[in-house]
Amino acid sequence: MECNDIHCPVHGKLKTRWSVLEGVVKSDKMDKTVIVQRDYYVKEKKYGRYRRARSRVPAHNPPCINAKVGDMVRIKECRKLSKTVSWVVIGKMNI
């Protein structure tokens, strides 16, 4: 598949930074953007036990990767691409 996206980390000129996260795509309704949900545990200081937490990160979805809802993806930090997007999908993961 031909990728003409300038914001693609593989075929374009977008430079990525150090942070890498993994999560599940929860929404792909936006144009070239997906919402990635990351579930993790946080230790509560007062009681000394763990509780579940989650964060939802908007990320740019290049056409060559084309992640859909339910896909496990790896995202990497980049420069700001819009008001809310500063992450880019770098690949799908096999579950």
PDB file with one MODEL, atoms N, CA, C and O in Angstrom:
MODEL        1
ATOM      1  N   MET A   1       0.839  -1.183   0.000  1.00  0.00           N
ATOM      2  CA  MET A   1       0.000   0.000   0.000  1.00  0.00           C
ATOM      3  C   MET A   1       0.883   1.245   0.000  1.00  0.00           C
ATOM      4  O   MET A   1       1.853   1.335   0.753  1.00  0.00           O
ATOM      5  N   GLU A   2       0.535   2.189  -0.846  1.00  0.00           N
ATOM      6  CA  GLU A   2       1.286   3.441  -0.945  1.00  0.00           C
ATOM      7  C   GLU A   2       0.880   4.385   0.175  1.00  0.00           C
ATOM      8  O   GLU A   2      -0.307   4.625   0.394  1.00  0.00           O
ATOM      9  N   CYS A   3       1.858   4.917   0.878  1.00  0.00           N
ATOM     10  CA  CYS A   3       1.596   5.836   1.993  1.00  0.00           C
ATOM     11  C   CYS A   3       2.138   7.213   1.626  1.00  0.00           C
ATOM     12  O   CYS A   3       3.351   7.402   1.536  1.00  0.00           O
ATOM     13  N   ASN A   4       1.245   8.171   1.416  1.00  0.00           N
ATOM     14  CA  ASN A   4       1.647   9.534   1.071  1.00  0.00           C
ATOM     15  C   ASN A   4       1.535  10.480   2.251  1.00  0.00           C
ATOM     16  O   ASN A   4       1.593  11.697   2.075  1.00  0.00           O
ATOM     17  N   ASP A   5       1.375   9.941   3.450  1.00  0.00           N
ATOM     18  CA  ASP A   5       1.182  10.752   4.650  1.00  0.00           C
ATOM     19  C   ASP A   5       2.527  11.303   5.123  1.00  0.00           C
ATOM     20  O   ASP A   5       3.457  10.537   5.373  1.00  0.00           O
ATOM     21  N   ILE A   6       2.633  12.625   5.246  1.00  0.00           N
ATOM     22  CA  ILE A   6       3.898  13.217   5.708  1.00  0.00           C
ATOM     23  C   ILE A   6       4.100  13.015   7.203  1.00  0.00           C
ATOM     24  O   ILE A   6       5.213  13.170   7.706  1.00  0.00           O
ATOM     25  N   HIS A   7       3.012  12.665   7.928  1.00  0.00           N
ATOM     26  CA  HIS A   7       3.110  12.431   9.367  1.00  0.00           C
ATOM     27  C   HIS A   7       3.272  10.954   9.700  1.00  0.00           C
ATOM     28  O   HIS A   7       3.052  10.557  10.844  1.00  0.00           O
ATOM     29  N   CYS A   8       3.649  10.144   8.736  1.00  0.00           N
ATOM     30  CA  CYS A   8       3.912   8.723   8.973  1.00  0.00           C
ATOM     31  C   CYS A   8       5.353   8.570   9.469  1.00  0.00           C
ATOM     32  O   CYS A   8       6.268   9.102   8.841  1.00  0.00           O
ATOM     33  N   PRO A   9       5.581   7.852  10.587  1.00  0.00           N
ATOM     34  CA  PRO A   9       6.947   7.719  11.096  1.00  0.00           C
ATOM     35  C   PRO A   9       7.819   6.814  10.225  1.00  0.00           C
ATOM     36  O   PRO A   9       9.045   6.873  10.326  1.00  0.00           O
ATOM     37  N   VAL A  10       7.216   5.977   9.370  1.00  0.00           N
ATOM     38  CA  VAL A  10       7.984   5.063   8.528  1.00  0.00           C
ATOM     39  C   VAL A  10       8.228   5.652   7.143  1.00  0.00           C
ATOM     40  O   VAL A  10       9.366   5.676   6.674  1.00  0.00           O
ATOM     41  N   HIS A  11       7.168   6.128   6.481  1.00  0.00           N
ATOM     42  CA  HIS A  11       7.278   6.611   5.105  1.00  0.00           C
ATOM     43  C   HIS A  11       7.386   8.129   5.002  1.00  0.00           C
ATOM     44  O   HIS A  11       7.777   8.645   3.954  1.00  0.00           O
ATOM     45  N   GLY A  12       7.050   8.849   6.059  1.00  0.00           N
ATOM     46  CA  GLY A  12       7.085  10.311   6.034  1.00  0.00           C
ATOM     47  C   GLY A  12       8.325  10.864   6.706  1.00  0.00           C
ATOM     48  O   GLY A  12       9.339  10.177   6.826  1.00  0.00           O
ATOM     49  N   LYS A  13       8.237  12.104   7.140  1.00  0.00           N
ATOM     50  CA  LYS A  13       9.381  12.775   7.747  1.00  0.00           C
ATOM     51  C   LYS A  13       9.167  13.102   9.217  1.00  0.00           C
ATOM     52  O   LYS A  13       9.862  13.958   9.764  1.00  0.00           O
ATOM     53  N   LEU A  14       8.208  12.428   9.874  1.00  0.00           N
ATOM     54  CA  LEU A  14       7.904  12.708  11.274  1.00  0.00           C
ATOM     55  C   LEU A  14       8.927  12.045  12.184  1.00  0.00           C
ATOM     56  O   LEU A  14       9.121  10.831  12.134  1.00  0.00           O
ATOM     57  N   LYS A  15       9.578  12.849  13.015  1.00  0.00           N
ATOM     58  CA  LYS A  15      10.539  12.314  13.980  1.00  0.00           C
ATOM     59  C   LYS A  15       9.809  12.019  15.285  1.00  0.00           C
ATOM     60  O   LYS A  15       8.958  12.796  15.720  1.00  0.00           O
ATOM     61  N   THR A  16      10.144  10.901  15.901  1.00  0.00           N
ATOM     62  CA  THR A  16       9.506  10.512  17.148  1.00  0.00           C
ATOM     63  C   THR A  16      10.486  10.675  18.299  1.00  0.00           C
ATOM     64  O   THR A  16      11.699  10.747  18.107  1.00  0.00           O
ATOM     65  N   ARG A  17       9.914  10.732  19.518  1.00  0.00           N
ATOM     66  CA  ARG A  17      10.737  10.918  20.714  1.00  0.00           C
ATOM     67  C   ARG A  17      10.837   9.616  21.478  1.00  0.00           C
ATOM     68  O   ARG A  17      10.616   8.549  20.906  1.00  0.00           O
ATOM     69  N   TRP A  18      11.164   9.678  22.748  1.00  0.00           N
ATOM     70  CA  TRP A  18      11.556   8.513  23.532  1.00  0.00           C
ATOM     71  C   TRP A  18      10.407   7.685  24.097  1.00  0.00           C
ATOM     72  O   TRP A  18      10.557   6.466  24.184  1.00  0.00           O
ATOM     73  N   SER A  19       9.281   8.256  24.485  1.00  0.00           N
ATOM     74  CA  SER A  19       8.234   7.526  25.190  1.00  0.00           C
ATOM     75  C   SER A  19       7.475   6.585  24.253  1.00  0.00           C
ATOM     76  O   SER A  19       7.073   6.977  23.157  1.00  0.00           O
ATOM     77  N   VAL A  20       7.284   5.334  24.699  1.00  0.00           N
ATOM     78  CA  VAL A  20       6.527   4.338  23.950  1.00  0.00           C
ATOM     79  C   VAL A  20       5.476   3.751  24.880  1.00  0.00           C
ATOM     80  O   VAL A  20       5.785   3.373  26.010  1.00  0.00           O
ATOM     81  N   LEU A  21       4.214   3.672  24.401  1.00  0.00           N
ATOM     82  CA  LEU A  21       3.120   3.095  25.176  1.00  0.00           C
ATOM     83  C   LEU A  21       2.425   2.021  24.351  1.00  0.00           C
ATOM     84  O   LEU A  21       2.521   2.001  23.124  1.00  0.00           O
ATOM     85  N   GLU A  22       1.724   1.130  25.045  1.00  0.00           N
ATOM     86  CA  GLU A  22       0.936   0.102  24.388  1.00  0.00           C
ATOM     87  C   GLU A  22      -0.484   0.184  24.897  1.00  0.00           C
ATOM     88  O   GLU A  22      -0.709   0.473  26.072  1.00  0.00           O
ATOM     89  N   GLY A  23      -1.445  -0.066  24.027  1.00  0.00           N
ATOM     90  CA  GLY A  23      -2.837  -0.017  24.442  1.00  0.00           C
ATOM     91  C   GLY A  23      -3.754  -0.563  23.373  1.00  0.00           C
ATOM     92  O   GLY A  23      -3.307  -1.058  22.338  1.00  0.00           O
ATOM     93  N   VAL A  24      -5.046  -0.465  23.639  1.00  0.00           N
ATOM     94  CA  VAL A  24      -6.074  -0.980  22.741  1.00  0.00           C
ATOM     95  C   VAL A  24      -6.819   0.191  22.111  1.00  0.00           C
ATOM     96  O   VAL A  24      -7.156   1.156  22.796  1.00  0.00           O
ATOM     97  N   VAL A  25      -7.072   0.109  20.823  1.00  0.00           N
ATOM     98  CA  VAL A  25      -7.816   1.149  20.121  1.00  0.00           C
ATOM     99  C   VAL A  25      -9.278   1.055  20.536  1.00  0.00           C
ATOM    100  O   VAL A  25      -9.909   0.015  20.349  1.00  0.00           O
ATOM    101  N   LYS A  26      -9.824   2.139  21.102  1.00  0.00           N
ATOM    102  CA  LYS A  26     -11.205   2.174  21.549  1.00  0.00           C
ATOM    103  C   LYS A  26     -12.109   2.940  20.595  1.00  0.00           C
ATOM    104  O   LYS A  26     -13.319   2.715  20.588  1.00  0.00           O
ATOM    105  N   SER A  27     -11.554   3.838  19.793  1.00  0.00           N
ATOM    106  CA  SER A  27     -12.359   4.611  18.861  1.00  0.00           C
ATOM    107  C   SER A  27     -11.521   4.954  17.634  1.00  0.00           C
ATOM    108  O   SER A  27     -10.353   5.324  17.751  1.00  0.00           O
ATOM    109  N   ASP A  28     -12.135   4.825  16.446  1.00  0.00           N
ATOM    110  CA  ASP A  28     -11.470   5.229  15.209  1.00  0.00           C
ATOM    111  C   ASP A  28     -12.394   6.096  14.351  1.00  0.00           C
ATOM    112  O   ASP A  28     -12.318   6.069  13.123  1.00  0.00           O
ATOM    113  N   LYS A  29     -13.264   6.864  15.009  1.00  0.00           N
ATOM    114  CA  LYS A  29     -14.264   7.659  14.306  1.00  0.00           C
ATOM    115  C   LYS A  29     -13.685   8.914  13.662  1.00  0.00           C
ATOM    116  O   LYS A  29     -14.267   9.441  12.713  1.00  0.00           O
ATOM    117  N   MET A  30     -12.551   9.402  14.162  1.00  0.00           N
ATOM    118  CA  MET A  30     -11.957  10.615  13.604  1.00  0.00           C
ATOM    119  C   MET A  30     -11.141  10.289  12.358  1.00  0.00           C
ATOM    120  O   MET A  30     -10.768   9.138  12.133  1.00  0.00           O
ATOM    121  N   ASP A  31     -10.870  11.302  11.558  1.00  0.00           N
ATOM    122  CA  ASP A  31     -10.097  11.129  10.341  1.00  0.00           C
ATOM    123  C   ASP A  31      -8.610  11.038  10.689  1.00  0.00           C
ATOM    124  O   ASP A  31      -8.036  12.000  11.199  1.00  0.00           O
ATOM    125  N   LYS A  32      -7.983   9.893  10.421  1.00  0.00           N
ATOM    126  CA  LYS A  32      -6.555   9.630  10.657  1.00  0.00           C
ATOM    127  C   LYS A  32      -6.153   9.748  12.128  1.00  0.00           C
ATOM    128  O   LYS A  32      -4.981   9.978  12.425  1.00  0.00           O
ATOM    129  N   THR A  33      -7.099   9.594  13.050  1.00  0.00           N
ATOM    130  CA  THR A  33      -6.812   9.657  14.483  1.00  0.00           C
ATOM    131  C   THR A  33      -7.567   8.550  15.194  1.00  0.00           C
ATOM    132  O   THR A  33      -8.721   8.271  14.870  1.00  0.00           O
ATOM    133  N   VAL A  34      -6.914   7.917  16.167  1.00  0.00           N
ATOM    134  CA  VAL A  34      -7.554   6.890  16.983  1.00  0.00           C
ATOM    135  C   VAL A  34      -7.391   7.247  18.455  1.00  0.00           C
ATOM    136  O   VAL A  34      -6.478   7.983  18.829  1.00  0.00           O
ATOM    137  N   ILE A  35      -8.290   6.715  19.291  1.00  0.00           N
ATOM    138  CA  ILE A  35      -8.177   6.860  20.732  1.00  0.00           C
ATOM    139  C   ILE A  35      -7.643   5.538  21.274  1.00  0.00           C
ATOM    140  O   ILE A  35      -8.258   4.488  21.083  1.00  0.00           O
ATOM    141  N   VAL A  36      -6.492   5.593  21.953  1.00  0.00           N
ATOM    142  CA  VAL A  36      -5.851   4.399  22.499  1.00  0.00           C
ATOM    143  C   VAL A  36      -6.040   4.411  24.006  1.00  0.00           C
ATOM    144  O   VAL A  36      -5.676   5.378  24.674  1.00  0.00           O
ATOM    145  N   GLN A  37      -6.612   3.331  24.546  1.00  0.00           N
ATOM    146  CA  GLN A  37      -6.834   3.220  25.986  1.00  0.00           C
ATOM    147  C   GLN A  37      -5.775   2.322  26.590  1.00  0.00           C
ATOM    148  O   GLN A  37      -5.504   1.226  26.099  1.00  0.00           O
ATOM    149  N   ARG A  38      -5.182   2.815  27.667  1.00  0.00           N
ATOM    150  CA  ARG A  38      -4.120   2.098  28.367  1.00  0.00           C
ATOM    151  C   ARG A  38      -4.591   1.820  29.786  1.00  0.00           C
ATOM    152  O   ARG A  38      -4.918   2.750  30.523  1.00  0.00           O
ATOM    153  N   ASP A  39      -4.629   0.544  30.181  1.00  0.00           N
ATOM    154  CA  ASP A  39      -5.039   0.156  31.535  1.00  0.00           C
ATOM    155  C   ASP A  39      -3.797  -0.153  32.365  1.00  0.00           C
ATOM    156  O   ASP A  39      -2.867  -0.801  31.885  1.00  0.00           O
ATOM    157  N   TYR A  40      -3.789   0.313  33.606  1.00  0.00           N
ATOM    158  CA  TYR A  40      -2.646   0.087  34.484  1.00  0.00           C
ATOM    159  C   TYR A  40      -3.114   0.120  35.932  1.00  0.00           C
ATOM    160  O   TYR A  40      -4.277   0.423  36.198  1.00  0.00           O
ATOM    161  N   TYR A  41      -2.229  -0.186  36.864  1.00  0.00           N
ATOM    162  CA  TYR A  41      -2.540  -0.202  38.289  1.00  0.00           C
ATOM    163  C   TYR A  41      -1.794   0.919  39.003  1.00  0.00           C
ATOM    164  O   TYR A  41      -0.651   1.231  38.668  1.00  0.00           O
ATOM    165  N   VAL A  42      -2.460   1.526  39.999  1.00  0.00           N
ATOM    166  CA  VAL A  42      -1.882   2.600  40.797  1.00  0.00           C
ATOM    167  C   VAL A  42      -1.948   2.184  42.262  1.00  0.00           C
ATOM    168  O   VAL A  42      -3.000   1.757  42.739  1.00  0.00           O
ATOM    169  N   LYS A  43      -0.841   2.306  42.971  1.00  0.00           N
ATOM    170  CA  LYS A  43      -0.832   1.951  44.385  1.00  0.00           C
ATOM    171  C   LYS A  43      -1.378   3.119  45.193  1.00  0.00           C
ATOM    172  O   LYS A  43      -0.926   4.254  45.042  1.00  0.00           O
ATOM    173  N   GLU A  44      -2.356   2.834  46.053  1.00  0.00           N
ATOM    174  CA  GLU A  44      -2.904   3.855  46.931  1.00  0.00           C
ATOM    175  C   GLU A  44      -2.061   3.907  48.187  1.00  0.00           C
ATOM    176  O   GLU A  44      -1.868   2.894  48.859  1.00  0.00           O
ATOM    177  N   LYS A  45      -1.568   5.072  48.496  1.00  0.00           N
ATOM    178  CA  LYS A  45      -0.622   5.241  49.583  1.00  0.00           C
ATOM    179  C   LYS A  45      -1.247   4.935  50.948  1.00  0.00           C
ATOM    180  O   LYS A  45      -0.619   4.304  51.798  1.00  0.00           O
ATOM    181  N   LYS A  46      -2.472   5.382  51.146  1.00  0.00           N
ATOM    182  CA  LYS A  46      -3.098   5.249  52.457  1.00  0.00           C
ATOM    183  C   LYS A  46      -3.363   3.790  52.835  1.00  0.00           C
ATOM    184  O   LYS A  46      -3.095   3.380  53.965  1.00  0.00           O
ATOM    185  N   TYR A  47      -3.885   3.015  51.894  1.00  0.00           N
ATOM    186  CA  TYR A  47      -4.282   1.647  52.205  1.00  0.00           C
ATOM    187  C   TYR A  47      -3.258   0.603  51.766  1.00  0.00           C
ATOM    188  O   TYR A  47      -3.349  -0.555  52.173  1.00  0.00           O
ATOM    189  N   GLY A  48      -2.300   0.987  50.955  1.00  0.00           N
ATOM    190  CA  GLY A  48      -1.256   0.069  50.530  1.00  0.00           C
ATOM    191  C   GLY A  48      -1.707  -0.986  49.541  1.00  0.00           C
ATOM    192  O   GLY A  48      -1.038  -2.007  49.384  1.00  0.00           O
ATOM    193  N   ARG A  49      -2.829  -0.763  48.869  1.00  0.00           N
ATOM    194  CA  ARG A  49      -3.271  -1.717  47.856  1.00  0.00           C
ATOM    195  C   ARG A  49      -3.406  -1.009  46.509  1.00  0.00           C
ATOM    196  O   ARG A  49      -3.264   0.210  46.409  1.00  0.00           O
ATOM    197  N   TYR A  50      -3.681  -1.794  45.493  1.00  0.00           N
ATOM    198  CA  TYR A  50      -3.689  -1.266  44.141  1.00  0.00           C
ATOM    199  C   TYR A  50      -5.113  -1.106  43.625  1.00  0.00           C
ATOM    200  O   TYR A  50      -6.005  -1.881  43.970  1.00  0.00           O
ATOM    201  N   ARG A  51      -5.310  -0.086  42.791  1.00  0.00           N
ATOM    202  CA  ARG A  51      -6.585   0.102  42.125  1.00  0.00           C
ATOM    203  C   ARG A  51      -6.319   0.229  40.626  1.00  0.00           C
ATOM    204  O   ARG A  51      -5.231   0.619  40.201  1.00  0.00           O
ATOM    205  N   ARG A  52      -7.326  -0.107  39.846  1.00  0.00           N
ATOM    206  CA  ARG A  52      -7.199  -0.011  38.399  1.00  0.00           C
ATOM    207  C   ARG A  52      -7.387   1.433  37.949  1.00  0.00           C
ATOM    208  O   ARG A  52      -8.197   2.170  38.511  1.00  0.00           O
ATOM    209  N   ALA A  53      -6.643   1.820  36.948  1.00  0.00           N
ATOM    210  CA  ALA A  53      -6.777   3.146  36.355  1.00  0.00           C
ATOM    211  C   ALA A  53      -6.623   2.990  34.846  1.00  0.00           C
ATOM    212  O   ALA A  53      -6.136   1.967  34.365  1.00  0.00           O
ATOM    213  N   ARG A  54      -7.040   4.011  34.110  1.00  0.00           N
ATOM    214  CA  ARG A  54      -6.869   3.977  32.669  1.00  0.00           C
ATOM    215  C   ARG A  54      -6.657   5.382  32.152  1.00  0.00           C
ATOM    216  O   ARG A  54      -7.076   6.359  32.774  1.00  0.00           O
ATOM    217  N   SER A  55      -6.007   5.474  31.016  1.00  0.00           N
ATOM    218  CA  SER A  55      -5.840   6.746  30.340  1.00  0.00           C
ATOM    219  C   SER A  55      -6.176   6.547  28.874  1.00  0.00           C
ATOM    220  O   SER A  55      -5.915   5.490  28.300  1.00  0.00           O
ATOM    221  N   ARG A  56      -6.750   7.563  28.285  1.00  0.00           N
ATOM    222  CA  ARG A  56      -7.134   7.512  26.875  1.00  0.00           C
ATOM    223  C   ARG A  56      -6.330   8.570  26.129  1.00  0.00           C
ATOM    224  O   ARG A  56      -6.413   9.757  26.443  1.00  0.00           O
ATOM    225  N   VAL A  57      -5.558   8.137  25.149  1.00  0.00           N
ATOM    226  CA  VAL A  57      -4.616   8.994  24.447  1.00  0.00           C
ATOM    227  C   VAL A  57      -5.001   9.069  22.974  1.00  0.00           C
ATOM    228  O   VAL A  57      -5.079   8.033  22.314  1.00  0.00           O
ATOM    229  N   PRO A  58      -5.245  10.279  22.434  1.00  0.00           N
ATOM    230  CA  PRO A  58      -5.458  10.386  20.991  1.00  0.00           C
ATOM    231  C   PRO A  58      -4.123  10.274  20.254  1.00  0.00           C
ATOM    232  O   PRO A  58      -3.135  10.891  20.649  1.00  0.00           O
ATOM    233  N   ALA A  59      -4.103   9.483  19.181  1.00  0.00           N
ATOM    234  CA  ALA A  59      -2.872   9.270  18.422  1.00  0.00           C
ATOM    235  C   ALA A  59      -3.162   9.308  16.928  1.00  0.00           C
ATOM    236  O   ALA A  59      -4.239   8.915  16.482  1.00  0.00           O
ATOM    237  N   HIS A  60      -2.184   9.789  16.163  1.00  0.00           N
ATOM    238  CA  HIS A  60      -2.312   9.838  14.705  1.00  0.00           C
ATOM    239  C   HIS A  60      -2.217   8.417  14.154  1.00  0.00           C
ATOM    240  O   HIS A  60      -1.354   7.643  14.570  1.00  0.00           O
ATOM    241  N   ASN A  61      -3.101   8.075  13.221  1.00  0.00           N
ATOM    242  CA  ASN A  61      -3.171   6.740  12.639  1.00  0.00           C
ATOM    243  C   ASN A  61      -2.826   6.828  11.155  1.00  0.00           C
ATOM    244  O   ASN A  61      -3.695   7.171  10.353  1.00  0.00           O
ATOM    245  N   PRO A  62      -1.575   6.528  10.761  1.00  0.00           N
ATOM    246  CA  PRO A  62      -1.217   6.616   9.343  1.00  0.00           C
ATOM    247  C   PRO A  62      -1.997   5.605   8.498  1.00  0.00           C
ATOM    248  O   PRO A  62      -2.361   4.540   8.996  1.00  0.00           O
ATOM    249  N   PRO A  63      -2.258   5.927   7.219  1.00  0.00           N
ATOM    250  CA  PRO A  63      -3.020   5.006   6.373  1.00  0.00           C
ATOM    251  C   PRO A  63      -2.324   3.678   6.135  1.00  0.00           C
ATOM    252  O   PRO A  63      -3.004   2.690   5.858  1.00  0.00           O
ATOM    253  N   CYS A  64      -1.007   3.605   6.228  1.00  0.00           N
ATOM    254  CA  CYS A  64      -0.307   2.338   6.005  1.00  0.00           C
ATOM    255  C   CYS A  64      -0.506   1.373   7.176  1.00  0.00           C
ATOM    256  O   CYS A  64      -0.402   0.160   6.987  1.00  0.00           O
ATOM    257  N   ILE A  65      -0.790   1.881   8.380  1.00  0.00           N
ATOM    258  CA  ILE A  65      -1.034   1.020   9.541  1.00  0.00           C
ATOM    259  C   ILE A  65      -2.527   0.739   9.676  1.00  0.00           C
ATOM    260  O   ILE A  65      -2.919  -0.412   9.866  1.00  0.00           O
ATOM    261  N   ASN A  66      -3.369   1.772   9.582  1.00  0.00           N
ATOM    262  CA  ASN A  66      -4.825   1.652   9.549  1.00  0.00           C
ATOM    263  C   ASN A  66      -5.368   0.788  10.687  1.00  0.00           C
ATOM    264  O   ASN A  66      -6.001  -0.238  10.438  1.00  0.00           O
ATOM    265  N   ALA A  67      -5.123   1.194  11.922  1.00  0.00           N
ATOM    266  CA  ALA A  67      -5.611   0.465  13.099  1.00  0.00           C
ATOM    267  C   ALA A  67      -7.115   0.651  13.255  1.00  0.00           C
ATOM    268  O   ALA A  67      -7.647   1.736  13.021  1.00  0.00           O
ATOM    269  N   LYS A  68      -7.784  -0.411  13.648  1.00  0.00           N
ATOM    270  CA  LYS A  68      -9.231  -0.402  13.848  1.00  0.00           C
ATOM    271  C   LYS A  68      -9.556  -0.665  15.316  1.00  0.00           C
ATOM    272  O   LYS A  68      -8.668  -0.998  16.101  1.00  0.00           O
ATOM    273  N   VAL A  69     -10.827  -0.516  15.686  1.00  0.00           N
ATOM    274  CA  VAL A  69     -11.274  -0.731  17.060  1.00  0.00           C
ATOM    275  C   VAL A  69     -10.960  -2.167  17.477  1.00  0.00           C
ATOM    276  O   VAL A  69     -11.258  -3.115  16.750  1.00  0.00           O
ATOM    277  N   GLY A  70     -10.356  -2.312  18.657  1.00  0.00           N
ATOM    278  CA  GLY A  70     -10.013  -3.624  19.187  1.00  0.00           C
ATOM    279  C   GLY A  70      -8.586  -4.046  18.924  1.00  0.00           C
ATOM    280  O   GLY A  70      -8.123  -5.020  19.518  1.00  0.00           O
ATOM    281  N   ASP A  71      -7.861  -3.344  18.046  1.00  0.00           N
ATOM    282  CA  ASP A  71      -6.471  -3.697  17.762  1.00  0.00           C
ATOM    283  C   ASP A  71      -5.563  -3.280  18.915  1.00  0.00           C
ATOM    284  O   ASP A  71      -5.750  -2.213  19.500  1.00  0.00           O
ATOM    285  N   MET A  72      -4.590  -4.112  19.240  1.00  0.00           N
ATOM    286  CA  MET A  72      -3.556  -3.773  20.220  1.00  0.00           C
ATOM    287  C   MET A  72      -2.448  -3.059  19.451  1.00  0.00           C
ATOM    288  O   MET A  72      -1.890  -3.619  18.508  1.00  0.00           O
ATOM    289  N   VAL A  73      -2.125  -1.825  19.847  1.00  0.00           N
ATOM    290  CA  VAL A  73      -1.151  -1.025  19.101  1.00  0.00           C
ATOM    291  C   VAL A  73      -0.056  -0.504  20.020  1.00  0.00           C
ATOM    292  O   VAL A  73      -0.203  -0.464  21.241  1.00  0.00           O
ATOM    293  N   ARG A  74       1.038  -0.110  19.398  1.00  0.00           N
ATOM    294  CA  ARG A  74       2.141   0.556  20.093  1.00  0.00           C
ATOM    295  C   ARG A  74       2.193   1.980  19.563  1.00  0.00           C
ATOM    296  O   ARG A  74       2.209   2.195  18.352  1.00  0.00           O
ATOM    297  N   ILE A  75       2.221   2.966  20.481  1.00  0.00           N
ATOM    298  CA  ILE A  75       2.273   4.371  20.072  1.00  0.00           C
ATOM    299  C   ILE A  75       3.544   5.011  20.619  1.00  0.00           C
ATOM    300  O   ILE A  75       4.077   4.589  21.645  1.00  0.00           O
ATOM    301  N   LYS A  76       4.015   6.030  19.919  1.00  0.00           N
ATOM    302  CA  LYS A  76       5.248   6.705  20.302  1.00  0.00           C
ATOM    303  C   LYS A  76       5.026   8.211  20.289  1.00  0.00           C
ATOM    304  O   LYS A  76       4.267   8.729  19.470  1.00  0.00           O
ATOM    305  N   GLU A  77       5.682   8.898  21.188  1.00  0.00           N
ATOM    306  CA  GLU A  77       5.527  10.340  21.313  1.00  0.00           C
ATOM    307  C   GLU A  77       6.192  11.051  20.134  1.00  0.00           C
ATOM    308  O   GLU A  77       7.229  10.614  19.636  1.00  0.00           O
ATOM    309  N   CYS A  78       5.578  12.157  19.696  1.00  0.00           N
ATOM    310  CA  CYS A  78       6.135  12.975  18.620  1.00  0.00           C
ATOM    311  C   CYS A  78       5.801  14.435  18.917  1.00  0.00           C
ATOM    312  O   CYS A  78       5.267  14.755  19.979  1.00  0.00           O
ATOM    313  N   ARG A  79       6.113  15.296  17.990  1.00  0.00           N
ATOM    314  CA  ARG A  79       5.749  16.703  18.171  1.00  0.00           C
ATOM    315  C   ARG A  79       4.237  16.843  18.062  1.00  0.00           C
ATOM    316  O   ARG A  79       3.562  15.926  17.594  1.00  0.00           O
ATOM    317  N   LYS A  80       3.699  17.982  18.489  1.00  0.00           N
ATOM    318  CA  LYS A  80       2.253  18.186  18.419  1.00  0.00           C
ATOM    319  C   LYS A  80       1.804  18.268  16.966  1.00  0.00           C
ATOM    320  O   LYS A  80       2.325  19.059  16.178  1.00  0.00           O
ATOM    321  N   LEU A  81       0.828  17.436  16.632  1.00  0.00           N
ATOM    322  CA  LEU A  81       0.282  17.440  15.278  1.00  0.00           C
ATOM    323  C   LEU A  81      -1.003  18.238  15.195  1.00  0.00           C
ATOM    324  O   LEU A  81      -1.368  18.720  14.122  1.00  0.00           O
ATOM    325  N   SER A  82      -1.698  18.383  16.320  1.00  0.00           N
ATOM    326  CA  SER A  82      -2.907  19.202  16.398  1.00  0.00           C
ATOM    327  C   SER A  82      -3.077  19.629  17.853  1.00  0.00           C
ATOM    328  O   SER A  82      -2.156  19.491  18.659  1.00  0.00           O
ATOM    329  N   LYS A  83      -4.245  20.142  18.181  1.00  0.00           N
ATOM    330  CA  LYS A  83      -4.479  20.616  19.542  1.00  0.00           C
ATOM    331  C   LYS A  83      -4.341  19.495  20.569  1.00  0.00           C
ATOM    332  O   LYS A  83      -3.800  19.719  21.652  1.00  0.00           O
ATOM    333  N   THR A  84      -4.813  18.308  20.253  1.00  0.00           N
ATOM    334  CA  THR A  84      -4.811  17.206  21.226  1.00  0.00           C
ATOM    335  C   THR A  84      -3.857  16.076  20.875  1.00  0.00           C
ATOM    336  O   THR A  84      -3.525  15.274  21.749  1.00  0.00           O
ATOM    337  N   VAL A  85      -3.404  15.982  19.634  1.00  0.00           N
ATOM    338  CA  VAL A  85      -2.621  14.822  19.194  1.00  0.00           C
ATOM    339  C   VAL A  85      -1.129  15.115  19.265  1.00  0.00           C
ATOM    340  O   VAL A  85      -0.631  16.023  18.598  1.00  0.00           O
ATOM    341  N   SER A  86      -0.415  14.330  20.087  1.00  0.00           N
ATOM    342  CA  SER A  86       1.045  14.408  20.127  1.00  0.00           C
ATOM    343  C   SER A  86       1.655  13.009  20.224  1.00  0.00           C
ATOM    344  O   SER A  86       2.769  12.843  20.720  1.00  0.00           O
ATOM    345  N   TRP A  87       0.913  12.002  19.745  1.00  0.00           N
ATOM    346  CA  TRP A  87       1.370  10.617  19.689  1.00  0.00           C
ATOM    347  C   TRP A  87       1.068  10.090  18.299  1.00  0.00           C
ATOM    348  O   TRP A  87       0.168  10.592  17.625  1.00  0.00           O
ATOM    349  N   VAL A  88       1.815   9.078  17.864  1.00  0.00           N
ATOM    350  CA  VAL A  88       1.602   8.471  16.557  1.00  0.00           C
ATOM    351  C   VAL A  88       1.667   6.951  16.720  1.00  0.00           C
ATOM    352  O   VAL A  88       2.483   6.431  17.481  1.00  0.00           O
ATOM    353  N   VAL A  89       0.795   6.249  15.993  1.00  0.00           N
ATOM    354  CA  VAL A  89       0.789   4.784  16.005  1.00  0.00           C
ATOM    355  C   VAL A  89       1.974   4.306  15.173  1.00  0.00           C
ATOM    356  O   VAL A  89       2.120   4.688  14.012  1.00  0.00           O
ATOM    357  N   ILE A  90       2.834   3.455  15.782  1.00  0.00           N
ATOM    358  CA  ILE A  90       4.003   2.964  15.051  1.00  0.00           C
ATOM    359  C   ILE A  90       3.831   1.516  14.609  1.00  0.00           C
ATOM    360  O   ILE A  90       4.636   1.010  13.827  1.00  0.00           O
ATOM    361  N   GLY A  91       2.784   0.836  15.103  1.00  0.00           N
ATOM    362  CA  GLY A  91       2.555  -0.526  14.648  1.00  0.00           C
ATOM    363  C   GLY A  91       1.499  -1.248  15.441  1.00  0.00           C
ATOM    364  O   GLY A  91       1.181  -0.883  16.573  1.00  0.00           O
ATOM    365  N   LYS A  92       0.950  -2.298  14.814  1.00  0.00           N
ATOM    366  CA  LYS A  92       0.009  -3.173  15.488  1.00  0.00           C
ATOM    367  C   LYS A  92       0.807  -4.285  16.169  1.00  0.00           C
ATOM    368  O   LYS A  92       1.891  -4.654  15.716  1.00  0.00           O
ATOM    369  N   MET A  93       0.253  -4.812  17.264  1.00  0.00           N
ATOM    370  CA  MET A  93       0.908  -5.903  17.974  1.00  0.00           C
ATOM    371  C   MET A  93       0.060  -7.159  17.805  1.00  0.00           C
ATOM    372  O   MET A  93      -1.169  -7.092  17.784  1.00  0.00           O
ATOM    373  N   ASN A  94       0.722  -8.293  17.687  1.00  0.00           N
ATOM    374  CA  ASN A  94       0.007  -9.569  17.619  1.00  0.00           C
ATOM    375  C   ASN A  94      -0.339 -10.016  19.026  1.00  0.00           C
ATOM    376  O   ASN A  94       0.520 -10.023  19.908  1.00  0.00           O
ATOM    377  N   ILE A  95      -1.582 -10.386  19.241  1.00  0.00           N
ATOM    378  CA  ILE A  95      -2.018 -10.823  20.563  1.00  0.00           C
ATOM    379  C   ILE A  95      -1.923 -12.321  20.656  1.00  0.00           C
ATOM    380  O   ILE A  95      -2.246 -12.897  21.695  1.00  0.00           O
TER     381      ILE A  95
ENDMDL
END
